[in-house]
Amino acid sequence: MTGLSTILIVVGLFLAGGVYSFSKQQMPKGLIVLLGIGSVMCLVAGVLRIQGIWE
């Protein structure tokens, strides 16, 4: 269970870096919002799995 949590957190951080990079490059707002939502979802899911709240 912890392996998947780690993967979710790493993917979330990767997507967060993409949001930062895309916003610096002035990419379309829709793409930035989509990446941001994906990043938050991955990070929250990973943290909830570590806490044992969501299995």
mmCIF entry with sequence, helices, sheets and N, C-alpha, C, O atoms, coordinates in Angstrom:
data_MODEL
# 
_entry.id   MODEL 
# 
_entity.id                         1 
_entity.type                       polymer 
_entity.pdbx_number_of_molecules   1 
# 
_entity_poly.entity_id                      1 
_entity_poly.type                           'polypeptide(L)' 
_entity_poly.nstd_linkage                   no 
_entity_poly.nstd_monomer                   no 
_entity_poly.pdbx_seq_one_letter_code       MTGLSTILIVVGLFLAGGVYSFSKQQMPKGLIVLLGIGSVMCLVAGVLRIQGIWE 
_entity_poly.pdbx_seq_one_letter_code_can   MTGLSTILIVVGLFLAGGVYSFSKQQMPKGLIVLLGIGSVMCLVAGVLRIQGIWE 
_entity_poly.pdbx_strand_id                 A 
# 
loop_
_entity_poly_seq.entity_id 
_entity_poly_seq.num 
_entity_poly_seq.mon_id 
_entity_poly_seq.hetero 
1 1  MET n 
1 2  THR n 
1 3  GLY n 
1 4  LEU n 
1 5  SER n 
1 6  THR n 
1 7  ILE n 
1 8  LEU n 
1 9  ILE n 
1 10 VAL n 
1 11 VAL n 
1 12 GLY n 
1 13 LEU n 
1 14 PHE n 
1 15 LEU n 
1 16 ALA n 
1 17 GLY n 
1 18 GLY n 
1 19 VAL n 
1 20 TYR n 
1 21 SER n 
1 22 PHE n 
1 23 SER n 
1 24 LYS n 
1 25 GLN n 
1 26 GLN n 
1 27 MET n 
1 28 PRO n 
1 29 LYS n 
1 30 GLY n 
1 31 LEU n 
1 32 ILE n 
1 33 VAL n 
1 34 LEU n 
1 35 LEU n 
1 36 GLY n 
1 37 ILE n 
1 38 GLY n 
1 39 SER n 
1 40 VAL n 
1 41 MET n 
1 42 CYS n 
1 43 LEU n 
1 44 VAL n 
1 45 ALA n 
1 46 GLY n 
1 47 VAL n 
1 48 LEU n 
1 49 ARG n 
1 50 ILE n 
1 51 GLN n 
1 52 GLY n 
1 53 ILE n 
1 54 TRP n 
1 55 GLU n 
# 
_struct_asym.id          A 
_struct_asym.entity_id   1 
# 
loop_
_struct_conf.conf_type_id 
_struct_conf.id 
_struct_conf.pdbx_PDB_helix_id 
_struct_conf.beg_label_comp_id 
_struct_conf.beg_label_asym_id 
_struct_conf.beg_label_seq_id 
_struct_conf.pdbx_beg_PDB_ins_code 
_struct_conf.end_label_comp_id 
_struct_conf.end_label_asym_id 
_struct_conf.end_label_seq_id 
_struct_conf.pdbx_end_PDB_ins_code 
_struct_conf.beg_auth_comp_id 
_struct_conf.beg_auth_asym_id 
_struct_conf.beg_auth_seq_id 
_struct_conf.end_auth_comp_id 
_struct_conf.end_auth_asym_id 
_struct_conf.end_auth_seq_id 
_struct_conf.pdbx_PDB_helix_class 
_struct_conf.details 
_struct_conf.pdbx_PDB_helix_length 
HELX_P HELX_P1 AA1 THR A 2  ? LYS A 24 ? THR A 2  LYS A 24 1 ? 23 
HELX_P HELX_P2 AA2 LYS A 29 ? GLN A 51 ? LYS A 29 GLN A 51 1 ? 23 
# 
_struct_conf_type.id          HELX_P 
_struct_conf_type.criteria    ? 
_struct_conf_type.reference   ? 
# 
loop_
_atom_site.group_PDB 
_atom_site.id 
_atom_site.type_symbol 
_atom_site.label_atom_id 
_atom_site.label_alt_id 
_atom_site.label_comp_id 
_atom_site.label_asym_id 
_atom_site.label_entity_id 
_atom_site.label_seq_id 
_atom_site.pdbx_PDB_ins_code 
_atom_site.Cartn_x 
_atom_site.Cartn_y 
_atom_site.Cartn_z 
_atom_site.occupancy 
_atom_site.B_iso_or_equiv 
_atom_site.pdbx_formal_charge 
_atom_site.auth_seq_id 
_atom_site.auth_comp_id 
_atom_site.auth_asym_id 
_atom_site.auth_atom_id 
_atom_site.pdbx_PDB_model_num 
ATOM 1   N N  . MET A 1 1  ? 0.828  -1.191 0.000   1.00 0.00 ? 1  MET A N  1 
ATOM 2   C CA . MET A 1 1  ? 0.000  0.000  0.000   1.00 0.00 ? 1  MET A CA 1 
ATOM 3   C C  . MET A 1 1  ? 0.870  1.253  0.000   1.00 0.00 ? 1  MET A C  1 
ATOM 4   O O  . MET A 1 1  ? 0.496  2.254  -0.610  1.00 0.00 ? 1  MET A O  1 
ATOM 5   N N  . THR A 1 2  ? 2.002  1.222  0.658   1.00 0.00 ? 2  THR A N  1 
ATOM 6   C CA . THR A 1 2  ? 2.850  2.411  0.717   1.00 0.00 ? 2  THR A CA 1 
ATOM 7   C C  . THR A 1 2  ? 3.510  2.697  -0.620  1.00 0.00 ? 2  THR A C  1 
ATOM 8   O O  . THR A 1 2  ? 3.777  3.856  -0.935  1.00 0.00 ? 2  THR A O  1 
ATOM 9   N N  . GLY A 1 3  ? 3.780  1.662  -1.419  1.00 0.00 ? 3  GLY A N  1 
ATOM 10  C CA . GLY A 1 3  ? 4.397  1.873  -2.725  1.00 0.00 ? 3  GLY A CA 1 
ATOM 11  C C  . GLY A 1 3  ? 3.513  2.704  -3.640  1.00 0.00 ? 3  GLY A C  1 
ATOM 12  O O  . GLY A 1 3  ? 3.993  3.607  -4.326  1.00 0.00 ? 3  GLY A O  1 
ATOM 13  N N  . LEU A 1 4  ? 2.221  2.399  -3.650  1.00 0.00 ? 4  LEU A N  1 
ATOM 14  C CA . LEU A 1 4  ? 1.298  3.163  -4.483  1.00 0.00 ? 4  LEU A CA 1 
ATOM 15  C C  . LEU A 1 4  ? 1.178  4.595  -3.969  1.00 0.00 ? 4  LEU A C  1 
ATOM 16  O O  . LEU A 1 4  ? 1.070  5.530  -4.761  1.00 0.00 ? 4  LEU A O  1 
ATOM 17  N N  . SER A 1 5  ? 1.195  4.769  -2.661  1.00 0.00 ? 5  SER A N  1 
ATOM 18  C CA . SER A 1 5  ? 1.140  6.118  -2.088  1.00 0.00 ? 5  SER A CA 1 
ATOM 19  C C  . SER A 1 5  ? 2.334  6.937  -2.532  1.00 0.00 ? 5  SER A C  1 
ATOM 20  O O  . SER A 1 5  ? 2.194  8.109  -2.883  1.00 0.00 ? 5  SER A O  1 
ATOM 21  N N  . THR A 1 6  ? 3.496  6.330  -2.519  1.00 0.00 ? 6  THR A N  1 
ATOM 22  C CA . THR A 1 6  ? 4.710  7.022  -2.941  1.00 0.00 ? 6  THR A CA 1 
ATOM 23  C C  . THR A 1 6  ? 4.631  7.408  -4.413  1.00 0.00 ? 6  THR A C  1 
ATOM 24  O O  . THR A 1 6  ? 5.003  8.519  -4.790  1.00 0.00 ? 6  THR A O  1 
ATOM 25  N N  . ILE A 1 7  ? 4.148  6.494  -5.237  1.00 0.00 ? 7  ILE A N  1 
ATOM 26  C CA . ILE A 1 7  ? 4.007  6.780  -6.664  1.00 0.00 ? 7  ILE A CA 1 
ATOM 27  C C  . ILE A 1 7  ? 3.037  7.927  -6.892  1.00 0.00 ? 7  ILE A C  1 
ATOM 28  O O  . ILE A 1 7  ? 3.301  8.811  -7.707  1.00 0.00 ? 7  ILE A O  1 
ATOM 29  N N  . LEU A 1 8  ? 1.911  7.921  -6.177  1.00 0.00 ? 8  LEU A N  1 
ATOM 30  C CA . LEU A 1 8  ? 0.925  8.994  -6.330  1.00 0.00 ? 8  LEU A CA 1 
ATOM 31  C C  . LEU A 1 8  ? 1.516  10.348 -5.937  1.00 0.00 ? 8  LEU A C  1 
ATOM 32  O O  . LEU A 1 8  ? 1.275  11.351 -6.609  1.00 0.00 ? 8  LEU A O  1 
ATOM 33  N N  . ILE A 1 9  ? 2.280  10.377 -4.861  1.00 0.00 ? 9  ILE A N  1 
ATOM 34  C CA . ILE A 1 9  ? 2.886  11.636 -4.413  1.00 0.00 ? 9  ILE A CA 1 
ATOM 35  C C  . ILE A 1 9  ? 3.939  12.112 -5.413  1.00 0.00 ? 9  ILE A C  1 
ATOM 36  O O  . ILE A 1 9  ? 4.008  13.302 -5.718  1.00 0.00 ? 9  ILE A O  1 
ATOM 37  N N  . VAL A 1 10 ? 4.749  11.204 -5.919  1.00 0.00 ? 10 VAL A N  1 
ATOM 38  C CA . VAL A 1 10 ? 5.773  11.573 -6.898  1.00 0.00 ? 10 VAL A CA 1 
ATOM 39  C C  . VAL A 1 10 ? 5.123  12.102 -8.181  1.00 0.00 ? 10 VAL A C  1 
ATOM 40  O O  . VAL A 1 10 ? 5.572  13.104 -8.736  1.00 0.00 ? 10 VAL A O  1 
ATOM 41  N N  . VAL A 1 11 ? 4.077  11.436 -8.645  1.00 0.00 ? 11 VAL A N  1 
ATOM 42  C CA . VAL A 1 11 ? 3.373  11.903 -9.848  1.00 0.00 ? 11 VAL A CA 1 
ATOM 43  C C  . VAL A 1 11 ? 2.739  13.268 -9.586  1.00 0.00 ? 11 VAL A C  1 
ATOM 44  O O  . VAL A 1 11 ? 2.771  14.143 -10.451 1.00 0.00 ? 11 VAL A O  1 
ATOM 45  N N  . GLY A 1 12 ? 2.165  13.451 -8.402  1.00 0.00 ? 12 GLY A N  1 
ATOM 46  C CA . GLY A 1 12 ? 1.579  14.737 -8.052  1.00 0.00 ? 12 GLY A CA 1 
ATOM 47  C C  . GLY A 1 12 ? 2.601  15.859 -8.051  1.00 0.00 ? 12 GLY A C  1 
ATOM 48  O O  . GLY A 1 12 ? 2.328  16.957 -8.536  1.00 0.00 ? 12 GLY A O  1 
ATOM 49  N N  . LEU A 1 13 ? 3.784  15.582 -7.503  1.00 0.00 ? 13 LEU A N  1 
ATOM 50  C CA . LEU A 1 13 ? 4.847  16.593 -7.501  1.00 0.00 ? 13 LEU A CA 1 
ATOM 51  C C  . LEU A 1 13 ? 5.358  16.868 -8.915  1.00 0.00 ? 13 LEU A C  1 
ATOM 52  O O  . LEU A 1 13 ? 5.683  18.006 -9.256  1.00 0.00 ? 13 LEU A O  1 
ATOM 53  N N  . PHE A 1 14 ? 5.425  15.814 -9.736  1.00 0.00 ? 14 PHE A N  1 
ATOM 54  C CA . PHE A 1 14 ? 5.834  15.984 -11.133 1.00 0.00 ? 14 PHE A CA 1 
ATOM 55  C C  . PHE A 1 14 ? 4.843  16.888 -11.876 1.00 0.00 ? 14 PHE A C  1 
ATOM 56  O O  . PHE A 1 14 ? 5.241  17.780 -12.626 1.00 0.00 ? 14 PHE A O  1 
ATOM 57  N N  . LEU A 1 15 ? 3.558  16.644 -11.658 1.00 0.00 ? 15 LEU A N  1 
ATOM 58  C CA . LEU A 1 15 ? 2.539  17.474 -12.296 1.00 0.00 ? 15 LEU A CA 1 
ATOM 59  C C  . LEU A 1 15 ? 2.566  18.904 -11.766 1.00 0.00 ? 15 LEU A C  1 
ATOM 60  O O  . LEU A 1 15 ? 2.327  19.851 -12.516 1.00 0.00 ? 15 LEU A O  1 
ATOM 61  N N  . ALA A 1 16 ? 2.859  19.063 -10.475 1.00 0.00 ? 16 ALA A N  1 
ATOM 62  C CA . ALA A 1 16 ? 2.970  20.407 -9.907  1.00 0.00 ? 16 ALA A CA 1 
ATOM 63  C C  . ALA A 1 16 ? 4.130  21.161 -10.562 1.00 0.00 ? 16 ALA A C  1 
ATOM 64  O O  . ALA A 1 16 ? 4.025  22.360 -10.824 1.00 0.00 ? 16 ALA A O  1 
ATOM 65  N N  . GLY A 1 17 ? 5.224  20.464 -10.824 1.00 0.00 ? 17 GLY A N  1 
ATOM 66  C CA . GLY A 1 17 ? 6.340  21.077 -11.543 1.00 0.00 ? 17 GLY A CA 1 
ATOM 67  C C  . GLY A 1 17 ? 5.943  21.459 -12.953 1.00 0.00 ? 17 GLY A C  1 
ATOM 68  O O  . GLY A 1 17 ? 6.386  22.485 -13.470 1.00 0.00 ? 17 GLY A O  1 
ATOM 69  N N  . GLY A 1 18 ? 5.108  20.637 -13.584 1.00 0.00 ? 18 GLY A N  1 
ATOM 70  C CA . GLY A 1 18 ? 4.601  20.952 -14.913 1.00 0.00 ? 18 GLY A CA 1 
ATOM 71  C C  . GLY A 1 18 ? 3.723  22.198 -14.904 1.00 0.00 ? 18 GLY A C  1 
ATOM 72  O O  . GLY A 1 18 ? 3.774  23.012 -15.825 1.00 0.00 ? 18 GLY A O  1 
ATOM 73  N N  . VAL A 1 19 ? 2.915  22.336 -13.849 1.00 0.00 ? 19 VAL A N  1 
ATOM 74  C CA . VAL A 1 19 ? 2.074  23.525 -13.726 1.00 0.00 ? 19 VAL A CA 1 
ATOM 75  C C  . VAL A 1 19 ? 2.950  24.766 -13.634 1.00 0.00 ? 19 VAL A C  1 
ATOM 76  O O  . VAL A 1 19 ? 2.688  25.769 -14.298 1.00 0.00 ? 19 VAL A O  1 
ATOM 77  N N  . TYR A 1 20 ? 3.987  24.697 -12.811 1.00 0.00 ? 20 TYR A N  1 
ATOM 78  C CA . TYR A 1 20 ? 4.895  25.838 -12.646 1.00 0.00 ? 20 TYR A CA 1 
ATOM 79  C C  . TYR A 1 20 ? 5.589  26.164 -13.966 1.00 0.00 ? 20 TYR A C  1 
ATOM 80  O O  . TYR A 1 20 ? 5.671  27.327 -14.362 1.00 0.00 ? 20 TYR A O  1 
ATOM 81  N N  . SER A 1 21 ? 6.083  25.134 -14.638 1.00 0.00 ? 21 SER A N  1 
ATOM 82  C CA . SER A 1 21 ? 6.787  25.334 -15.896 1.00 0.00 ? 21 SER A CA 1 
ATOM 83  C C  . SER A 1 21 ? 5.857  25.903 -16.973 1.00 0.00 ? 21 SER A C  1 
ATOM 84  O O  . SER A 1 21 ? 6.225  26.833 -17.690 1.00 0.00 ? 21 SER A O  1 
ATOM 85  N N  . PHE A 1 22 ? 4.655  25.340 -17.078 1.00 0.00 ? 22 PHE A N  1 
ATOM 86  C CA . PHE A 1 22 ? 3.723  25.810 -18.091 1.00 0.00 ? 22 PHE A CA 1 
ATOM 87  C C  . PHE A 1 22 ? 3.268  27.233 -17.818 1.00 0.00 ? 22 PHE A C  1 
ATOM 88  O O  . PHE A 1 22 ? 3.051  28.002 -18.754 1.00 0.00 ? 22 PHE A O  1 
ATOM 89  N N  . SER A 1 23 ? 3.118  27.595 -16.548 1.00 0.00 ? 23 SER A N  1 
ATOM 90  C CA . SER A 1 23 ? 2.693  28.964 -16.249 1.00 0.00 ? 23 SER A CA 1 
ATOM 91  C C  . SER A 1 23 ? 3.811  29.952 -16.571 1.00 0.00 ? 23 SER A C  1 
ATOM 92  O O  . SER A 1 23 ? 3.537  31.082 -16.977 1.00 0.00 ? 23 SER A O  1 
ATOM 93  N N  . LYS A 1 24 ? 5.070  29.539 -16.393 1.00 0.00 ? 24 LYS A N  1 
ATOM 94  C CA . LYS A 1 24 ? 6.199  30.404 -16.755 1.00 0.00 ? 24 LYS A CA 1 
ATOM 95  C C  . LYS A 1 24 ? 6.291  30.579 -18.270 1.00 0.00 ? 24 LYS A C  1 
ATOM 96  O O  . LYS A 1 24 ? 6.726  31.625 -18.751 1.00 0.00 ? 24 LYS A O  1 
ATOM 97  N N  . GLN A 1 25 ? 5.879  29.550 -19.024 1.00 0.00 ? 25 GLN A N  1 
ATOM 98  C CA . GLN A 1 25 ? 5.942  29.606 -20.487 1.00 0.00 ? 25 GLN A CA 1 
ATOM 99  C C  . GLN A 1 25 ? 4.685  30.214 -21.101 1.00 0.00 ? 25 GLN A C  1 
ATOM 100 O O  . GLN A 1 25 ? 4.569  30.295 -22.324 1.00 0.00 ? 25 GLN A O  1 
ATOM 101 N N  . GLN A 1 26 ? 3.752  30.637 -20.269 1.00 0.00 ? 26 GLN A N  1 
ATOM 102 C CA . GLN A 1 26 ? 2.515  31.275 -20.720 1.00 0.00 ? 26 GLN A CA 1 
ATOM 103 C C  . GLN A 1 26 ? 1.685  30.336 -21.609 1.00 0.00 ? 26 GLN A C  1 
ATOM 104 O O  . GLN A 1 26 ? 1.156  30.753 -22.639 1.00 0.00 ? 26 GLN A O  1 
ATOM 105 N N  . MET A 1 27 ? 1.581  29.077 -21.201 1.00 0.00 ? 27 MET A N  1 
ATOM 106 C CA . MET A 1 27 ? 0.760  28.101 -21.922 1.00 0.00 ? 27 MET A CA 1 
ATOM 107 C C  . MET A 1 27 ? -0.715 28.407 -21.681 1.00 0.00 ? 27 MET A C  1 
ATOM 108 O O  . MET A 1 27 ? -1.033 29.219 -20.812 1.00 0.00 ? 27 MET A O  1 
ATOM 109 N N  . PRO A 1 28 ? -1.626 27.775 -22.429 1.00 0.00 ? 28 PRO A N  1 
ATOM 110 C CA . PRO A 1 28 ? -3.059 28.028 -22.241 1.00 0.00 ? 28 PRO A CA 1 
ATOM 111 C C  . PRO A 1 28 ? -3.522 27.732 -20.814 1.00 0.00 ? 28 PRO A C  1 
ATOM 112 O O  . PRO A 1 28 ? -3.091 26.758 -20.196 1.00 0.00 ? 28 PRO A O  1 
ATOM 113 N N  . LYS A 1 29 ? -4.399 28.580 -20.309 1.00 0.00 ? 29 LYS A N  1 
ATOM 114 C CA . LYS A 1 29 ? -4.875 28.455 -18.926 1.00 0.00 ? 29 LYS A CA 1 
ATOM 115 C C  . LYS A 1 29 ? -5.586 27.133 -18.684 1.00 0.00 ? 29 LYS A C  1 
ATOM 116 O O  . LYS A 1 29 ? -5.476 26.566 -17.596 1.00 0.00 ? 29 LYS A O  1 
ATOM 117 N N  . GLY A 1 30 ? -6.313 26.630 -19.674 1.00 0.00 ? 30 GLY A N  1 
ATOM 118 C CA . GLY A 1 30 ? -7.027 25.366 -19.511 1.00 0.00 ? 30 GLY A CA 1 
ATOM 119 C C  . GLY A 1 30 ? -6.089 24.213 -19.215 1.00 0.00 ? 30 GLY A C  1 
ATOM 120 O O  . GLY A 1 30 ? -6.393 23.358 -18.384 1.00 0.00 ? 30 GLY A O  1 
ATOM 121 N N  . LEU A 1 31 ? -4.961 24.185 -19.885 1.00 0.00 ? 31 LEU A N  1 
ATOM 122 C CA . LEU A 1 31 ? -3.968 23.135 -19.660 1.00 0.00 ? 31 LEU A CA 1 
ATOM 123 C C  . LEU A 1 31 ? -3.359 23.252 -18.274 1.00 0.00 ? 31 LEU A C  1 
ATOM 124 O O  . LEU A 1 31 ? -3.133 22.243 -17.607 1.00 0.00 ? 31 LEU A O  1 
ATOM 125 N N  . ILE A 1 32 ? -3.095 24.463 -17.840 1.00 0.00 ? 32 ILE A N  1 
ATOM 126 C CA . ILE A 1 32 ? -2.525 24.682 -16.508 1.00 0.00 ? 32 ILE A CA 1 
ATOM 127 C C  . ILE A 1 32 ? -3.515 24.246 -15.436 1.00 0.00 ? 32 ILE A C  1 
ATOM 128 O O  . ILE A 1 32 ? -3.128 23.610 -14.457 1.00 0.00 ? 32 ILE A O  1 
ATOM 129 N N  . VAL A 1 33 ? -4.790 24.583 -15.613 1.00 0.00 ? 33 VAL A N  1 
ATOM 130 C CA . VAL A 1 33 ? -5.815 24.190 -14.645 1.00 0.00 ? 33 VAL A CA 1 
ATOM 131 C C  . VAL A 1 33 ? -5.959 22.672 -14.610 1.00 0.00 ? 33 VAL A C  1 
ATOM 132 O O  . VAL A 1 33 ? -6.081 22.087 -13.534 1.00 0.00 ? 33 VAL A O  1 
ATOM 133 N N  . LEU A 1 34 ? -5.946 22.037 -15.764 1.00 0.00 ? 34 LEU A N  1 
ATOM 134 C CA . LEU A 1 34 ? -6.063 20.581 -15.825 1.00 0.00 ? 34 LEU A CA 1 
ATOM 135 C C  . LEU A 1 34 ? -4.901 19.904 -15.110 1.00 0.00 ? 34 LEU A C  1 
ATOM 136 O O  . LEU A 1 34 ? -5.116 18.969 -14.339 1.00 0.00 ? 34 LEU A O  1 
ATOM 137 N N  . LEU A 1 35 ? -3.683 20.357 -15.350 1.00 0.00 ? 35 LEU A N  1 
ATOM 138 C CA . LEU A 1 35 ? -2.526 19.802 -14.663 1.00 0.00 ? 35 LEU A CA 1 
ATOM 139 C C  . LEU A 1 35 ? -2.592 20.069 -13.169 1.00 0.00 ? 35 LEU A C  1 
ATOM 140 O O  . LEU A 1 35 ? -2.221 19.210 -12.369 1.00 0.00 ? 35 LEU A O  1 
ATOM 141 N N  . GLY A 1 36 ? -3.056 21.239 -12.788 1.00 0.00 ? 36 GLY A N  1 
ATOM 142 C CA . GLY A 1 36 ? -3.179 21.578 -11.370 1.00 0.00 ? 36 GLY A CA 1 
ATOM 143 C C  . GLY A 1 36 ? -4.160 20.664 -10.658 1.00 0.00 ? 36 GLY A C  1 
ATOM 144 O O  . GLY A 1 36 ? -3.889 20.194 -9.553  1.00 0.00 ? 36 GLY A O  1 
ATOM 145 N N  . ILE A 1 37 ? -5.301 20.413 -11.292 1.00 0.00 ? 37 ILE A N  1 
ATOM 146 C CA . ILE A 1 37 ? -6.296 19.521 -10.694 1.00 0.00 ? 37 ILE A CA 1 
ATOM 147 C C  . ILE A 1 37 ? -5.739 18.105 -10.569 1.00 0.00 ? 37 ILE A C  1 
ATOM 148 O O  . ILE A 1 37 ? -5.919 17.453 -9.540  1.00 0.00 ? 37 ILE A O  1 
ATOM 149 N N  . GLY A 1 38 ? -5.069 17.632 -11.605 1.00 0.00 ? 38 GLY A N  1 
ATOM 150 C CA . GLY A 1 38 ? -4.458 16.304 -11.548 1.00 0.00 ? 38 GLY A CA 1 
ATOM 151 C C  . GLY A 1 38 ? -3.407 16.205 -10.462 1.00 0.00 ? 38 GLY A C  1 
ATOM 152 O O  . GLY A 1 38 ? -3.310 15.189 -9.772  1.00 0.00 ? 38 GLY A O  1 
ATOM 153 N N  . SER A 1 39 ? -2.623 17.253 -10.309 1.00 0.00 ? 39 SER A N  1 
ATOM 154 C CA . SER A 1 39 ? -1.589 17.276 -9.285  1.00 0.00 ? 39 SER A CA 1 
ATOM 155 C C  . SER A 1 39 ? -2.189 17.196 -7.887  1.00 0.00 ? 39 SER A C  1 
ATOM 156 O O  . SER A 1 39 ? -1.743 16.410 -7.051  1.00 0.00 ? 39 SER A O  1 
ATOM 157 N N  . VAL A 1 40 ? -3.194 18.009 -7.646  1.00 0.00 ? 40 VAL A N  1 
ATOM 158 C CA . VAL A 1 40 ? -3.836 18.008 -6.329  1.00 0.00 ? 40 VAL A CA 1 
ATOM 159 C C  . VAL A 1 40 ? -4.493 16.665 -6.043  1.00 0.00 ? 40 VAL A C  1 
ATOM 160 O O  . VAL A 1 40 ? -4.407 16.161 -4.923  1.00 0.00 ? 40 VAL A O  1 
ATOM 161 N N  . MET A 1 41 ? -5.143 16.084 -7.037  1.00 0.00 ? 41 MET A N  1 
ATOM 162 C CA . MET A 1 41 ? -5.795 14.792 -6.833  1.00 0.00 ? 41 MET A CA 1 
ATOM 163 C C  . MET A 1 41 ? -4.783 13.704 -6.483  1.00 0.00 ? 41 MET A C  1 
ATOM 164 O O  . MET A 1 41 ? -5.033 12.897 -5.588  1.00 0.00 ? 41 MET A O  1 
ATOM 165 N N  . CYS A 1 42 ? -3.645 13.672 -7.178  1.00 0.00 ? 42 CYS A N  1 
ATOM 166 C CA . CYS A 1 42 ? -2.620 12.677 -6.893  1.00 0.00 ? 42 CYS A CA 1 
ATOM 167 C C  . CYS A 1 42 ? -2.025 12.870 -5.509  1.00 0.00 ? 42 CYS A C  1 
ATOM 168 O O  . CYS A 1 42 ? -1.837 11.904 -4.769  1.00 0.00 ? 42 CYS A O  1 
ATOM 169 N N  . LEU A 1 43 ? -1.728 14.121 -5.157  1.00 0.00 ? 43 LEU A N  1 
ATOM 170 C CA . LEU A 1 43 ? -1.142 14.387 -3.847  1.00 0.00 ? 43 LEU A CA 1 
ATOM 171 C C  . LEU A 1 43 ? -2.104 14.027 -2.720  1.00 0.00 ? 43 LEU A C  1 
ATOM 172 O O  . LEU A 1 43 ? -1.697 13.411 -1.735  1.00 0.00 ? 43 LEU A O  1 
ATOM 173 N N  . VAL A 1 44 ? -3.358 14.399 -2.852  1.00 0.00 ? 44 VAL A N  1 
ATOM 174 C CA . VAL A 1 44 ? -4.341 14.095 -1.808  1.00 0.00 ? 44 VAL A CA 1 
ATOM 175 C C  . VAL A 1 44 ? -4.554 12.588 -1.691  1.00 0.00 ? 44 VAL A C  1 
ATOM 176 O O  . VAL A 1 44 ? -4.614 12.057 -0.581  1.00 0.00 ? 44 VAL A O  1 
ATOM 177 N N  . ALA A 1 45 ? -4.668 11.899 -2.816  1.00 0.00 ? 45 ALA A N  1 
ATOM 178 C CA . ALA A 1 45 ? -4.856 10.452 -2.777  1.00 0.00 ? 45 ALA A CA 1 
ATOM 179 C C  . ALA A 1 45 ? -3.656 9.768  -2.119  1.00 0.00 ? 45 ALA A C  1 
ATOM 180 O O  . ALA A 1 45 ? -3.834 8.841  -1.329  1.00 0.00 ? 45 ALA A O  1 
ATOM 181 N N  . GLY A 1 46 ? -2.441 10.214 -2.434  1.00 0.00 ? 46 GLY A N  1 
ATOM 182 C CA . GLY A 1 46 ? -1.254 9.622  -1.817  1.00 0.00 ? 46 GLY A CA 1 
ATOM 183 C C  . GLY A 1 46 ? -1.207 9.843  -0.327  1.00 0.00 ? 46 GLY A C  1 
ATOM 184 O O  . GLY A 1 46 ? -0.881 8.926  0.427   1.00 0.00 ? 46 GLY A O  1 
ATOM 185 N N  . VAL A 1 47 ? -1.529 11.049 0.113   1.00 0.00 ? 47 VAL A N  1 
ATOM 186 C CA . VAL A 1 47 ? -1.507 11.351 1.550   1.00 0.00 ? 47 VAL A CA 1 
ATOM 187 C C  . VAL A 1 47 ? -2.605 10.577 2.271   1.00 0.00 ? 47 VAL A C  1 
ATOM 188 O O  . VAL A 1 47 ? -2.375 10.056 3.362   1.00 0.00 ? 47 VAL A O  1 
ATOM 189 N N  . LEU A 1 48 ? -3.784 10.496 1.684   1.00 0.00 ? 48 LEU A N  1 
ATOM 190 C CA . LEU A 1 48 ? -4.869 9.752  2.321   1.00 0.00 ? 48 LEU A CA 1 
ATOM 191 C C  . LEU A 1 48 ? -4.534 8.269  2.434   1.00 0.00 ? 48 LEU A C  1 
ATOM 192 O O  . LEU A 1 48 ? -4.882 7.627  3.425   1.00 0.00 ? 48 LEU A O  1 
ATOM 193 N N  . ARG A 1 49 ? -3.865 7.727  1.432   1.00 0.00 ? 49 ARG A N  1 
ATOM 194 C CA . ARG A 1 49 ? -3.468 6.316  1.507   1.00 0.00 ? 49 ARG A CA 1 
ATOM 195 C C  . ARG A 1 49 ? -2.424 6.092  2.583   1.00 0.00 ? 49 ARG A C  1 
ATOM 196 O O  . ARG A 1 49 ? -2.450 5.067  3.265   1.00 0.00 ? 49 ARG A O  1 
ATOM 197 N N  . ILE A 1 50 ? -1.498 7.039  2.750   1.00 0.00 ? 50 ILE A N  1 
ATOM 198 C CA . ILE A 1 50 ? -0.484 6.901  3.804   1.00 0.00 ? 50 ILE A CA 1 
ATOM 199 C C  . ILE A 1 50 ? -1.151 6.947  5.174   1.00 0.00 ? 50 ILE A C  1 
ATOM 200 O O  . ILE A 1 50 ? -0.784 6.195  6.076   1.00 0.00 ? 50 ILE A O  1 
ATOM 201 N N  . GLN A 1 51 ? -2.140 7.841  5.324   1.00 0.00 ? 51 GLN A N  1 
ATOM 202 C CA . GLN A 1 51 ? -2.829 7.982  6.598   1.00 0.00 ? 51 GLN A CA 1 
ATOM 203 C C  . GLN A 1 51 ? -3.769 6.800  6.877   1.00 0.00 ? 51 GLN A C  1 
ATOM 204 O O  . GLN A 1 51 ? -4.231 6.632  8.006   1.00 0.00 ? 51 GLN A O  1 
ATOM 205 N N  . GLY A 1 52 ? -4.051 5.992  5.866   1.00 0.00 ? 52 GLY A N  1 
ATOM 206 C CA . GLY A 1 52 ? -4.924 4.849  6.044   1.00 0.00 ? 52 GLY A CA 1 
ATOM 207 C C  . GLY A 1 52 ? -6.397 5.193  5.971   1.00 0.00 ? 52 GLY A C  1 
ATOM 208 O O  . GLY A 1 52 ? -7.245 4.363  6.296   1.00 0.00 ? 52 GLY A O  1 
ATOM 209 N N  . ILE A 1 53 ? -6.712 6.414  5.546   1.00 0.00 ? 53 ILE A N  1 
ATOM 210 C CA . ILE A 1 53 ? -8.108 6.836  5.468   1.00 0.00 ? 53 ILE A CA 1 
ATOM 211 C C  . ILE A 1 53 ? -8.765 6.259  4.231   1.00 0.00 ? 53 ILE A C  1 
ATOM 212 O O  . ILE A 1 53 ? -9.925 5.851  4.277   1.00 0.00 ? 53 ILE A O  1 
ATOM 213 N N  . TRP A 1 54 ? -8.036 6.221  3.125   1.00 0.00 ? 54 TRP A N  1 
ATOM 214 C CA . TRP A 1 54 ? -8.588 5.733  1.866   1.00 0.00 ? 54 TRP A CA 1 
ATOM 215 C C  . TRP A 1 54 ? -7.783 4.532  1.416   1.00 0.00 ? 54 TRP A C  1 
ATOM 216 O O  . TRP A 1 54 ? -6.567 4.627  1.250   1.00 0.00 ? 54 TRP A O  1 
ATOM 217 N N  . GLU A 1 55 ? -8.439 3.416  1.219   1.00 0.00 ? 55 GLU A N  1 
ATOM 218 C CA . GLU A 1 55 ? -7.705 2.207  0.845   1.00 0.00 ? 55 GLU A CA 1 
ATOM 219 C C  . GLU A 1 55 ? -8.112 1.740  -0.498  1.00 0.00 ? 55 GLU A C  1 
ATOM 220 O O  . GLU A 1 55 ? -7.600 0.731  -0.983  1.00 0.00 ? 55 GLU A O  1 
# 
